[in-house]
């Protein structure tokens, strides 16, 4: 034997000896009579050699290292140069197979040959252990079968006597409840309370909260399980068949013990406790607590339970029938009130002209030109600012035009043209030409219905609808069989995306820097101003007059950069050379999300202006490849439009009720037609909640109240909501409207003051106080001037610093603490 493998050889010998002894024991334990040692050797000799060979080869192969294998092979004269590990292992295994085996037969002979006494002792020892093991296996098998029988009978008994058990547990729980209620002074809101209502409603009442159980469900389930654990084993013993009890004694040599029954029935007890608890939840509390005064007798309590259950089931049937009738009545109401109100109209005798194209392609210009030529015309704008722009353009071109936006009315003497926001549309008034701008907004979840109403109810000879490509199909479907002429517009100035990511230091003249919050606009403008560039600003809550002045500063060259939100994407024509997206996501009122392809196109489309910038440039601060993909992506068509209550719907509803609470309930339960989505009416319901069941609701007609609920203002501002309520009360009490709250201490307060005056104007025009409204329009104009001057003089923001260490944070840093403090935390 090579010295390299000697240690592995010795270990293999010892392991093989152990395996041979185990083989001898297995051989002997199955024999009823002692076989001779020589007989064992004759029968198992060849197997012993197999044991050795397998043990030795596996031991040498697994425990020796690669180096040892190579050295061993080289000792044998085998060249291993260039051989793979697999080849070396195969050669090594072959060579070790030829190693001379140890003399195991001689070793066995030394132990047992001609040593009958030692061989007999080994047999006796092995045989005793084997018989003991066999007996234990048989006992375990008999016990398993016995346990299975008990489990079977227990399951059958519990099923057959479920009601008897339940009636007793019902009695115990009823007694406990009566003691609990009386002992703790628990006050019930009604005599007709179910056990479920008691657990989950009554104990939550403020006057009952001194009595508190952390998990009431678990507490009562545990209580039921404890009752079953207490009386269950003895009850089972009385109901189990006698032959099964006798079989238990035969198998175990002892009478049955209640502990055994408790253990066998444990799983069933837990399940039945849960079932009992579920059944008890449906019971009336009064039916349970009365049981304390009735001593338990199974027959008597079974009759009581049957009577109580019959009464309860009858009541449930009556309640279901009542609910069914209410549902039928509600369904009839919904059909009568809403019916086919939102089905697309049949073809109308109107010439529709659909202007379809991307941003900045001259769609609106063409439609307005036609409106100017007409004897009368109506322009419906998505924004006050756009309504104001068209109003001024037409008057500037010598076409008398009035302006109505809800917050202002400017009537042109002798004028037959009107510019207004889309919400101000009145379907009864006829115009030769109607222009509906940004019609893709009909998919907007809050305002979309105003576009739907304008498109389907316009009263005119010609209706010009302006929209982007992705709204074309849905608008054509809405117009049905009407006469529609479609004109598509293409950009005359191509868009070019810059490959390098934009840095703020790259800002240059003609840039529009886009972010998606007022704060982002102000912070970015502040940074750009520090770099020595004059900036204009545009954001959603900015007063339209201020926005107009900011735009004119950019147009006139007083500022070289405009910082804005996505408000720039709708109808604002500015000399923008490059649109820069500082952010790729926005908060949409619910969550932050990546911009959609259409949003990217709408904003990026503002870049370039024919005759000034022949190429519109677009840059992104991050993820340029992804954002370019969105810009170039094919438009996804709008597949639905938004619907909202109409005056006809309200009129039909009032045949049934004048309760706005009921109306909002029906609106939520009305199943809108396929391809539509319901307006949320979130602002209307928010305002209604603050005057519900008050004098305001009592004194106003439903139509008038709903009209005031729909006033277009920022109802999410608590201060404005409070002012709205105060003005409603003033109308009811026939007193003067409270004047707006004006505060000029900061830019934020000025903007809120502007909104406050805007709300006041909505009320003044609504109740016909035009003269007073003109005064407040001047006041609002002064506030707008103050806001403009503050923005013009430069934005001064508080220092953005870490809330932990006070270190100044980078521009547009999204978190409130610096990275160092975050990692320390």
N, C-alpha and C positions, 0 to 999 in steps of 0.2 A: 504494500500500500504506500503510495506517495505521501511524503510528509505534508504536502500542501493540503490534502483532503483528509488527513488522519482524524482530525477533530470531528468532521462531519460524519466520518465512518463510525466512530464510537457512539455518537448521538443516535445514528440510525439503528445501531445494534440495540441500544436501550429502548428505543421507541418500538422496535419490532418485537422485543421480548414482552413488552406490555400488551401489545396487540394480540400476541399468541395466547397469553394467559386469558385475555378477554374472550378469545375464540373458544378456548377450552371450556370456560364457564358457560357460554351460550350452548355449546355442544352437550354438556352434561345436564343442564337444567331441563331440557326437554325429554330426557330419558327416564322411564319409570324404573328401569333396572340399571345397575352400574355396568357400563361397558368396560372392557379392559383397556389399559393404556395402549397396548399394542394395536387394538382395534382403532383407537383414535388416530394413531400415527399412520396406519394404512389408509384411512379415509381422508385425512386432512393434511398429509405430508406435502402433497403438491401445492395445496393452498398456502401452506407456511412459506414455501419458496416464493410464491407470488407476493405475499405480504412483505417479505424482505426486499424484493426487487423494486416494488413500487415505493417503499419507504426510502430506500437508499437513493434511487434516482431523483425523487422529488426533493429530498433533503439536500443533496449535493447541488442540484440545479438551482434551487431557490435561495439557498443561503450563501453560496459562494459568489464572489464578486466577478465582474468581467475580467479584471486583471488576473485573478486566480485561475479562471477558466483558460485564458490564453497560455499562462505559464504551464498549466497541467498538460495542455495539448502539445506545447513545444517540447516538454519532457518526453512526450511520446513520439517526438520526431515529426510532428505535423506543423507545417508552416502556416501561420495565421495572417500573414501580411496581405492586406487588401480584402480580407473577408468581412462580410457584414456581421452585425450582432446576431442576426437570425441564423446565419450559417455556422457561426461559432457555437451557438447553443445546441444546434443539431449534432455537430461533431462531438461536443462534450458529452451529450446524452448518450451517444453511441459508445464512446470510449468507457464511460463509467459503468455501462451495462455489463462490460466484460470483466469488471473487478471481481476477484474471487470472493464468494459469499462467506459469511461467518457460519460456523458449524452449529446451527440451531438444534439439529436432531441430537447431537451429543449433549448440548445444554439441557434439553428436555429429558434425555435419558438419565442425566445426573440427578434430576429432580424426582422422576416418577418410575423409571424402569426398575422392575423387580422391587418396587416399594409400594406394595398393595395397601399398607396402612395409610400412607400419605395420600395416595390416590383416592382411597375411601373417604378420608377426612375432607378432601377437597369437594368430592361429590356431595357428601352430606351437607356441607355448608352452603354450597350453591343451590342445592335442591330446596333446603329450608327457606332461603331468601326468595326463591322463585315462587314457591307455593304461597308464601305470605303476600307477595306482590299480586299473584293471581287472585287470591281471596279478596284483597283490597279493591282490585278492579271490579270484581263481581259485586262487592258491596256498593261501590260507587254507582254501578249500573242499576242495581236494584233501587238505590236511593233516588237516582235520576228519574227512573220510571215512576216511582212513588210520588215524587214531587210533581211530575207532569200530570199524574192522575188528580192530585189535590188541586193543582192549578185549573185543570179542566172543570172539575166539579164546582170549585169556588166561582169560576166565571159563569157557569150555568146558574148557580144559586143566586148570584148577584143580579143576573139578568131577570130571573123569574120573580125575585122579591124586591126589584128596584123601588117600586112605589112604596112598599112597606118600610123599607129603610129610609126613603126620602121623607115620608110622613113623620117618622120619629126625629130625624135631623131637623125637619121644618119646625117641629115643636120646640126642640132645644134652642134653635136660633131665634125663634119668636120670643121665647122667654128671655134670652140674652138681650135682644133688642129693646124690649119693654123696660128692663132694668137699666140698660144703657141710657135710654132717652130720659127716663124719670130721674135717674141718679145724677145725670149731668145737666139737667135743665135744658135739654135741646129743644128749640122752638121750631116747629114745622110750618112751612108756608101754606100748607093745605092739608086737608084730611085725605085727599086722594093723591097720595104720593106712592110711587113704586119703590121697592128696595133699591133699585139701581139709581133712581133720582135721589134717594136718601144718601147713598154713598158718595155720589159724584156731584150733586148740586146743593142739597140741603146743608151738608157739613161744611160747604165753602161759604155759606152766608156769613157776613161779618159778625152777626150775633151768635154764631155757633163755632167760631174759629178758636175759641179757647179749648174746645175739645178737638184734639188733633191726633190723627194716626197717620204716620208717614206714608204707608202703603196700605190703603184700606182693603183693596182686593186681596192682597197677600195675607193680611191679618184675618179676614173671614175665611179664606180658603184653608189657612192653617188651623183655624178653629174647627171647621168641619172635619178636617183630617184628624184632629185630636179626638173629636167625638167618636169617629169610626175606629180609631186606634184603641180607644178605651173599651167600648162595648162590642166592637166588631168580632174579635176572636171567639168570645164565648157564644155570640149569636151564630157564628159560622159552625161551631162545634155542635150546636143543637140541630142544625139543618143538614149537616153532612151525613151520608149514609153510614150505617153501622159497620158494614163490611169493610169500608175504607179505613175506619178507625182501627179495626182489628188487624187489617193488613199492615198498618203502620207499626203496631205492637210486634207483629211477627218479624218485620224487617229490622226494627231498631231494638227489640227486646225491652221496651219500656212504653208506658202509656203516653198518649199524645199530650204535648204541653202547649199551652196557649201561645207561648213565644214562637213556637214553630208556625202556628197558623198566622200569627201577626206578620212573620217574615215572608211567608208564601204569598199572603194577600197584599203585601205592601204596594206593589205597582198598581194593582187593581183599586186599592183604597185611594191612592193619589188621583187616579183617573176619575173615579166616581165622586171624589170630593170636588173636583173641578166641574163635573157635570151638575152636581147638586147646586153648586154656587151659581152656575149659569141659569139653572131653573129658578132659583130663588130671586135672581135679579128681576125677573118678570112679575113676581108676586107683589100685590099691594101691601104696603107696610101695615096697614090697619088689619089685614087678614092674618098677618104674622103675629103682631103684638097681642091680639085678643086671646091667643092660645094659652097664655100664662094662667088664665083663670079656668082652664078646662083640663082636669087631671088626665094624664095620658092613658088612653085606651085605644088600641090599634083600630078596632072597628069604628069607634066613634070618630076618631081623628081622620080616618080614611074617608068617611062620609063628608066631614067638614071640608077636607081638601077637594073632593070631587065637586062639591057645591061651589066652592070658591073658584075653582078652575073653570067650571061651566059659566059662571057669571063673568069672569074675566075674558074668556074667549068670546062670549056674546058681545061684550063691550068692544073688544078689538075688532070684531066683524063690523060693528056699527061705525067705528072710527075709520076703518078701511073704506067702507061704503061712502062715508062723508068725504073722505079724502078723494075718492074716485070722482065724486060729483063735483068737488072743488076743481079738480084737474080738468074735467070736461068743460066746466064753466070757464076756467082760465084759458083753455085751448080755443074755445069759441070766441072769447074776448080777444085773444091774440090774433086770430084769423080776421075778426071783424075790424080791429083797430089797425093792424099793420098790413094784412092781406097782401095785395099785389102792389102796394105803394112803391116798392123798390124794384119792380120789374122794368127793364129797359123799355122806353116808349116806342110806339109804332112810328113809322116814317112820318115826318112832318113837312109841310110845304114851306121849307126854309132852305136857302142856299147856304150850305156849310162849306167853309174853306179851312182846310187843316194845314197849318204851317209847321212842318216837322224839321227839326235840325238840331245840331249841337249848339252849345253856348257860343255867343259872339258871331252869329252867322247872319244877322240882319232880319230875323223872323219878325220881331215885334215892329221894326221900322216899317216893313212893307204893309203890315196890317193897319198900323196907325195912319199911314198915308191914305189908305182906302177910307178909313173912318173920317178923316178930315174932309174928304170930298163929299161925304154923304150929308143929307139935309139934317140928320140927327144921328147921334152916336153915343155908345156907352163903352167905356174901358173899365174892365174888372181886373184889379191888381192884387198880387199876393201880399204886398207890403204898402203901408202908408206912404213910404218914401217914393215908391214907384207911381202910386196914384198922384202924389204931389208933382212928380217930374213930368208926367203926361199933361196934367192940368196946366202947368206953367208953359210947356212946349206949345200946346194948342193955343193958349191965349197969346203967347209970343208970336205965333204965326198968323194971328188975326182971326182965329176961330174961337168965339166966345165959349168958354167951357166952365162948368161948375165943378166943385169938389165936395164929396161927402165921404167921411171915413168913420163916422160914429163919434169921434172926438172933435170933429170940426165940420163946419158947413160954410162953404164960400160959393154963393150963388151968383152966376154971371147974368146980368140983365140981358134979356133977349136971347140967351144962349140955349141951344138945343142939344148940346153935348155935355156929357157928364163923365168925370173920372172918379172912381170910388174903389174901395177895397171890396173883395169878392163877397165878404159877409153882408155888405150893404145892398146886394142885388135884390131887386123887387120884380117878380115875374109878370105883374100886371101891366107894367109900363112898356110901351112899344118904341123901338128905335129902328131906324133904317139899317144901321150896322152896329153889331155888338162884337167887342174884342175881349176874349178871355185869355189872359196871359198865364204862363207857367202851369198849364193844365195837367201836367204829370203829378201835380200836388193832390189830385183826387184820390191818390192812394194813402195820403197822410192820415194817420189814425185819429187825429184830433180835429183837423180842419178840412179833411178831404171832401166831406159832404157838401161844402159850399160850392166846390167846383162841379160836383155831380149835379147839384140843383141848377147851377148856371148853364151847364151844357144841355141838360134835358128840358129845362123850362124857359130858355131864352125866347123872348117875344120880339122877333125881328125879321127883316127881309133877308139879311145876310148875317151869319155868325162866323167870325174868324177865331179859330182855336189854335193857340200857340203851345207847342209841347216838344219834348225831346223824343228821340226815336223809340225808346222803350215803352212809351205810352200810346204809340200809334194804334196798335191792335185793339187795346181795350176801349179806346175812344171810338174807333170804327164800329165796334160791337154795340156800344151805347147808342150810336146814331142809327143803328138798324138799317132800314130801307130808305133813309133820307138821301137827298142829293148831296154828295160830298165830293169836293174837288181837293185833291191832295197835292201840296207843293213841298218838295224836299229841298233843304238847304245844306250846302257843304261849306266847310271853312275855306276862306280864301287865303288865310295865313296859317301855314302848317305849324304843328307843335313839335318841338325838338327837346328830348329829355337829356339833361346833362348826366354824364356817367359818374362824375366825382360827387361824393357826399358833401352837402353844403355845410359850411361853418359860418357862424354869425359874422366873423371878420371878412367873409366874402361878399357882404352886402354891398350893392352898388345902385346907382340911380335907376329908377324905373322898376325896382323890385316890389313885389307884394309878398310879405312874409305872413304865412297863414298858420295860426294855431287855433285851438278849439275851446277857449274859455276867455272870459273878460280879463281875469287875472293874468292869463298868459299873454294877452295883447298888451296890457299895461306894463308887465315886466319886460317883455321884449322891446317895446318902444323905449322904455327907460334905458336899456342897454344900448340900443342903436343911437339914442340921443347922446349918450356918453361918448360915443365914437365920433361925434361931431356932425351927425346927419339929422336934418329936420325930418320929422315923421308926421304922417297923418294916421289916424286910427279909426277903425270901424269894428263894432261888435254889436251883438243882437239887442242888448238892452239900451243902447245909445239912442237918444231922441232923434227922430228922422231929420229935424232941422239941423242938429249938430252934425249928423252924419253927412248931410248935404254940404255943409261948410267945410268939413274935413276933406271931402272928395274934391271940392273946388280948389282947395289949397294944393292938392296933389296935381290936379289938372293944370292949374296956373303956374306950376313950377315953384311955389313957395316951399313945398316939401319934396324931397326926392325919393322917399320910401313910404309905402303904406303898410301898416301892420293891421291885420284883420282876422276875424273868425270866418267861418264858412258863409256868413251873411253876404260876402262878396260874390258868392256864386249865383245869386238870383237877380238878374236884370240890371246890374250896375256896370255901365260901360265906362271904363277908365283906361288911360294910356299906360298899360302895364306891359313892360318888356319881358319880365320873368316872374312866374309864380313859384314861390318856394314853400314847400310843406315842411314846417318845423316839427310837426307831429303826424303820425300815421293812424292814430286812433282818436276816438271822441267818446264822451259820455252821452248816451242817447236818452237819458231820463230814467233808465233802468240799470244799465251797466256800461262799462267801457268796452268798446269793440273796435275792430279794424274798420277803416272807411270802406264803403262799398265802391264797386267800380263806377257806378253812376255818380256818386259824390265826388270821386277823384276827377272824373271828366267835367262835371259841372264847374268845379273850382279852377282846374287847370285850363279850362277853355277861355278864361278871362285873359290869358296871356296873348300878346300880339294885338296890333291894331293896324288895319290896312292904311297904307300911306305914311305910317310912322314907324312901326316895327313889322317888317314883312315876315318875320319868323317869331312865333311865340315860344319862349323858352320855359322849361319846367325843371325844377330841381327838388331833391328830397334830402332831408337831413340824415336819413337812415333807410336801410332796406330798399335801396334804389331799384334793384332787380324786381323785387316783388311788386313795388308800387308802379313801376313801368308796365308790368304785366296787367295790373288792374286798369291802367289808363288805356291800354291797347285791347283789352278784353271786349268781346262782342257783348252788346247790351242785352241784359236779361229783361224780358218783357214783363210789364206789370200784369198780374193775373187777377186783380180784384180792385174794387174801389170802396171807399168808406161811406156808410150810410148813417143818418142821424134822424131824430124825430122831426117831422114836418108839421106845419100848422094844421094840415088835414088830419094827421095822426092824432094830434092833441084834441081836435074837435070831435073825432069819433070816440076817443077815450072818455070824454066828458059826458057821453051818453050813459056811462057806467058809474063814473066816480069823478070827484074833483080832488082826490088825494094824490099829491105828487109822490108820496111814499109808495103807493101802489103802482103809480106809473113807472117809477124807477125800477121797482121789482119786476114788472112785466117786461120792461126793456131788457133787463138782464136775462130773462127767461125766454125772450123772443129768439127763435132760431133764424138767424139771418140767411137770406138766399145764398146759394152756392155762388162763389165768385165775388162775394162782398165781405166786408168786415164792419162790425158795429163801432161807432164812435164810443169811447169809454164813458163820456159824460162825467169824468172824474171831477172837473172843476165845478160843474153844476151841482153834483151831489155834495161836494165839500161845502159850498155856500148854503145849500139847502139845510144841511145839518145844523147850521148856526141860527136858523130862523124857524126850524121845524117846531110845530105846536106853540108858536108865539103869536102875538097880535099881528105880526107881519103876514104870516100865512093865512090867518083868519080874514084879514081885510082885503087882500089882493085876490083878483080873479086868477084862475089857474093860468090863463094865457098871458096875462100881464106879469105874473110872478115868474113864469118860465122865461119870458123875454128878459127880465132883469137878471135871472140866473145866468143867461147866456151872454151878458155884456162882455166884450173882449178886453179883459185886463188880466194882470198877473195875480190870479187868485191864490197862488202859492205863497204870496207875501202876507204874513200875519197882519201887518199894519194896514195893508189895503183891504184885507177881509174885514177887519174891524171897522174901517171907514165905510165900506159897502153896507154893513149892517146898520151903522148909525144913520146913513142916508135913507135906507129903507124905512127905518123907524120914523124918521122925520117926515117922510111922505105920508105914512099912515096917520101920524099925529097932526098932519097939515101945518107943520112948522117949517122954518127955513132950513135948507140943507146945511149941515155943518161944513164949514170951509175946509179946504185941504190943509194938511200939515206941511209947512214949508220949512226946511232946514238947510242952510247953506254952509254948514261947518266943514263939509268934506265933499269930494267928488261923488262918493257913494250916496251920501245924504241928498245931494242935488239931484242925482238920478232918480232916487226914490220919490223926491218931491215932485219931479216931472211926472212920474207915474201917478202920483196922488192927484195932481191937477188934471191929468188925463181922465182919471176915473170920475172926477167931479164934472168934467165936460160931458162925459157919456150920460150922466144923470140929467144935466141941464138940457141937453138936446132931446133927451128922452121925454122930459116933462114939458118941453116947449118954451123954455126960458132962453131964447136966442140972444137977447140983448146982454144978459148977464154972462152968457157963454162967450161973447165977443171980448168982454173984459178979461175973463180968465184965459182966453187964448193969448192975449197980450202978456199976461203974467207968465204963462208957459213959455212964450217966446223969449222972455227975459231970462228965465231959468236955463233955457237952451243956450242962450248967449254966454251965460256964466260957465256952463259946462264946456263950451267950445273954448273959451278963454283959458280955462284951467288946463285943458289938453294942449292948447297952443303954446302955453308958457312952459310946458315940459312936465312930464309925469314924475312925481317924487314918491317913491314907494318906500315903505319901511324896510330896513335891512333884513334880508332873509338869513336867519342864523339858526344853528343847531340848538335845539331845546335843552340839550344836556350840558354841553360845554360852552356854548355861546359863539363858536367859531362860525365865520361867514360861510354860507353854503354857495356852491356854484349856481350860475344862472340856470333856471328851469329845472333845478334839482327836485325830484319828485317826492322825497321823503323829509320827515321833520327832524331827523337826527343825522349827523354825519356818519360816514362809513366806519371811522375809527371807534366812535361810541357804540355803533351797532355791533361790531365784532367783540368789543369788550363785554357788552351785555350778554 
